[in-house]
Amino acid sequence: MIKKNWVYIVFAIAILVFISSKFYRKSNYYNKGKVELEVKTYKTDIGWGYDITANDTSLIHQNIIPGIAGRKGFATKEDAEKIGTLVIDKIKNKKLPSITLRELDSFKIVK
């Protein structure tokens, strides 16, 4: 009889934990609010780089041109900002934030 009561108690606790975790996730994650993604460019010793921040928390620190061999910074602040904005668009569209050579060519970043 005691074992049977323990089974009911454990089962009830498991159900409560499951329900409360679902409620917690919905209230804090899905309805949490707005995430503000932002590109912040900066000068480096080899050119320009960018950071992607979410609500002032750094997500991506990119001090070189991604996707090419070697360590080369962006030639201009505008180039770094263009690629940073592309990365943000990819994140918002739930795509991997990787940059291809074709994308760099389309922005005339790599020659």
Residue pairs with C-beta under 8 A, 6 or more apart in sequence:
35 54
35 55
36 54
36 55
37 52
37 53
37 54
37 59
37 88
37 91
37 92
38 52
38 53
38 54
38 88
39 50
39 51
39 52
39 80
39 81
39 84
39 85
39 87
39 88
40 50
40 51
40 52
40 53
40 84
41 48
41 49
41 50
41 77
41 80
41 81
41 84
42 48
42 49
42 50
42 51
43 77
44 63
44 73
46 63
46 64
46 71
46 72
46 73
47 72
47 73
47 74
47 75
47 80
48 73
48 74
48 75
48 76
48 77
48 79
48 80
49 61
49 62
49 63
49 64
49 73
49 74
49 80
50 60
50 62
50 74
50 80
50 81
50 83
50 84
51 58
51 59
51 60
51 61
51 62
51 84
52 58
52 59
52 60
52 62
52 84
52 87
52 88
52 91
52 97
53 59
59 91
60 87
60 97
62 80
62 83
62 84
62 87
63 73
64 71
64 72
64 73
65 72
65 73
65 74
65 83
65 104
65 109
65 110
66 83
66 98
66 99
67 98
67 99
67 100
67 101
67 103
67 104
68 101
68 104
68 110
73 80
74 80
74 83
74 109
75 109
79 107
79 109
82 107
82 109
83 99
83 103
83 104
83 107
83 109
86 99
86 103
86 107
87 97
87 99
90 96
90 97
90 98
91 97
101 110
104 110
